[in-house]
Amino acid sequence: MAISKSTASHTYNISYDYWLRTPDKEPHHLYLLLHGFSQRGESIFKKLEPVLPQNAAVLSINAPFPSPVKIKEEYKEAYAWYFYLSKEKRFVIPPTESARSIHKLLTSLGLINLPVHIIGFSQGGYMVPWLVREFPKVTRAITIAADYPNHYYEGLPAYQFDAVHGVDDKVAPIEEVKRNIESLVASGRSVSLHEVSNTGHEVNDLMIGKIRELVEA
């Protein structure tokens, strides 16, 4: 008797919801909003859409992989962009799958040729290097409460990069984030860190105010 472990690969047609705001005239660029782990695109869309320029298109997407959250006796609908096993240091589902899915959606919506500004919270912020590889027209990324492992950014083209982080973040501690950003800067990448006081791992009013400042600058 032989027992073995193997891996099979399949392609699925996955459907997911998205929220899109389009201006009356041809948009100057696209803001692509990426929610955090076990969240939904609607939440970040409602928080950030009002502070984004009216001449831009705004698109927020549910990540393609279900990751429901249990609340009392029920499960709340929620999603993930990828699944990573930190102890084993490997992806079960890599970020490339979500990046390709976003590429297909932008193509189908006729938005693929617009300059792209990414705003990603937490796991959505981790998606930035994979999306920059997928979309050559990424001109800016604003990450919120993310982290920045240097090896994910190797070989990426230059773009405007703002990292917004809560001083009281316990999920991604600010001191660790600072060390990784310093490593990115030492490797030649330009990154601006914006620390937000009285803020943890969240998109609160203080975070939203900082995002408004950055997009209006």
C-alpha positions in Angstrom: 0.0 0.0 0.0 1.3 3.4 -1.0 0.3 6.7 0.6 1.4 10.0 -1.0 0.6 13.7 -0.9 0.2 15.5 -4.2 -1.2 18.8 -5.5 -3.8 19.3 -8.3 -4.4 22.5 -10.1 -7.8 23.7 -11.3 -9.1 26.8 -13.0 -12.4 28.2 -11.6 -14.8 30.8 -12.9 -15.3 32.9 -9.7 -17.9 35.6 -9.5 -17.6 38.5 -7.0 -19.3 41.8 -6.3 -17.7 45.2 -7.0 -18.6 48.9 -6.5 -17.8 51.4 -9.2 -18.1 55.2 -9.4 -17.6 56.8 -12.7 -17.5 60.6 -13.4 -19.7 62.4 -15.9 -16.7 63.0 -18.2 -13.9 60.7 -19.2 -12.0 59.8 -16.0 -8.4 61.1 -15.6 -7.4 58.0 -13.7 -8.7 55.1 -11.6 -8.6 54.6 -7.8 -8.5 50.9 -7.1 -9.5 50.2 -3.5 -8.5 46.9 -1.8 -10.1 45.8 1.5 -8.4 43.9 4.2 -8.4 40.2 5.1 -11.9 38.8 5.9 -13.6 42.1 4.9 -15.6 43.3 1.9 -15.1 45.9 -0.8 -18.3 47.8 0.2 -16.8 48.9 3.5 -13.7 50.5 2.2 -15.7 52.0 -0.7 -18.1 53.7 1.6 -15.3 55.1 3.8 -12.9 56.4 1.1 -15.1 57.2 -2.0 -16.3 60.5 -0.6 -12.8 61.9 -0.2 -11.5 60.9 -3.7 -11.3 63.3 -6.6 -14.5 63.7 -8.6 -12.7 63.5 -11.9 -11.5 59.9 -11.2 -13.2 56.5 -11.4 -13.3 54.6 -8.2 -13.5 50.8 -8.1 -13.7 48.6 -5.0 -13.8 44.8 -5.4 -14.6 41.9 -3.1 -11.5 39.7 -3.1 -12.3 36.4 -5.0 -11.7 33.9 -2.1 -14.3 33.4 0.6 -13.1 33.9 4.1 -16.2 34.2 6.3 -16.1 35.5 9.8 -18.1 33.8 12.6 -20.2 36.2 14.7 -22.1 34.4 17.5 -24.0 31.6 15.7 -23.8 33.0 12.2 -21.1 33.6 9.6 -20.5 37.0 8.1 -19.8 37.2 4.3 -16.1 38.2 3.9 -13.2 37.6 1.5 -9.4 37.3 1.1 -7.0 38.2 -1.6 -4.6 35.3 -0.8 -3.8 32.7 1.9 -0.4 32.6 3.5 0.9 30.2 6.1 3.3 32.2 8.2 4.8 29.3 10.1 5.6 27.4 6.9 6.4 30.7 5.0 4.4 29.7 1.9 1.3 30.7 0.0 -1.6 28.3 -0.2 -3.2 30.7 -2.7 -0.8 33.3 -4.0 -1.6 36.9 -4.7 -1.0 36.4 -8.4 -4.5 34.8 -8.7 -6.3 37.9 -7.4 -4.0 40.2 -9.5 -5.0 38.4 -12.6 -8.7 38.5 -11.6 -8.5 42.3 -11.2 -6.8 42.6 -14.6 -9.7 40.7 -16.2 -12.3 42.9 -14.5 -10.6 46.2 -15.5 -10.3 44.9 -19.1 -14.0 44.0 -19.2 -15.0 47.4 -17.7 -12.8 49.3 -20.2 -10.6 50.8 -17.5 -7.4 48.9 -18.3 -5.7 51.8 -20.0 -6.2 54.4 -17.2 -3.4 55.4 -14.9 -4.0 53.4 -11.7 -3.8 54.7 -8.1 -4.0 51.9 -5.6 -5.3 52.3 -2.0 -5.0 49.1 0.0 -5.8 48.4 3.6 -3.9 45.6 5.5 -3.9 42.5 3.2 -5.0 44.8 0.4 -1.9 46.8 1.0 0.3 43.7 0.7 -1.2 43.2 -2.8 0.5 46.3 -4.1 3.7 44.7 -5.5 1.7 42.0 -7.4 -0.6 44.6 -8.9 2.3 46.8 -9.9 3.7 43.9 -11.9 0.2 43.3 -13.4 -0.5 46.9 -14.3 2.3 48.9 -15.8 0.2 52.1 -15.5 0.2 52.1 -11.6 1.5 55.6 -10.9 0.7 55.7 -7.1 0.1 53.4 -4.2 -1.2 54.4 -0.8 -1.0 51.6 1.7 -2.9 51.6 5.0 -1.7 49.4 8.0 0.3 47.1 5.7 3.9 45.8 5.9 6.7 45.8 3.3 8.8 42.6 3.0 11.7 43.9 0.8 11.9 40.8 -1.5 8.4 41.4 -2.8 9.4 44.8 -4.2 12.6 43.7 -6.0 12.6 44.8 -9.7 9.4 46.9 -9.5 9.2 50.1 -11.6 9.1 53.4 -9.7 5.8 54.9 -8.6 4.7 57.3 -5.9 4.5 55.4 -2.7 2.8 56.6 0.6 2.6 54.3 3.6 0.0 55.3 6.2 0.2 53.6 9.5 -1.4 53.8 13.0 1.0 54.4 15.8 -1.0 52.0 18.0 -1.2 49.2 15.4 -0.8 45.8 17.2 -1.3 43.7 14.1 1.6 45.3 12.2 3.6 47.1 14.8 4.9 50.5 13.7 8.6 49.7 14.7 8.7 46.6 12.5 7.1 48.6 9.6 9.7 51.3 10.0 12.5 48.8 9.7 11.1 47.3 6.6 10.5 50.7 5.0 14.1 51.7 5.9 15.2 48.6 4.1 13.2 49.5 1.0 14.6 53.0 1.0 18.2 51.6 1.4 17.5 49.5 -1.7 16.7 52.6 -3.7 12.9 52.8 -3.5 11.3 56.1 -2.4 8.6 55.6 0.3 7.0 58.2 2.4 5.7 57.0 5.9 2.8 58.9 7.4 2.2 58.0 11.1 -1.3 58.5 12.5 -1.6 58.9 16.2 -4.4 57.4 18.3 -5.0 54.8 15.6 -4.6 51.0 15.5 -5.2 48.5 12.7 -8.2 50.2 11.2 -9.6 52.7 8.8 -10.9 55.3 11.2 -11.7 59.0 10.7 -8.1 60.0 11.3 -6.9 57.6 8.6 -9.6 58.9 6.2 -8.5 62.4 6.9 -4.9 61.5 6.1 -5.9 59.9 2.9 -7.8 63.0 1.9 -4.7 65.1 2.6 -2.6 62.8 0.4 -4.9 62.7 -2.6 -5.5 66.5 -2.5 -1.8 67.3 -2.2 
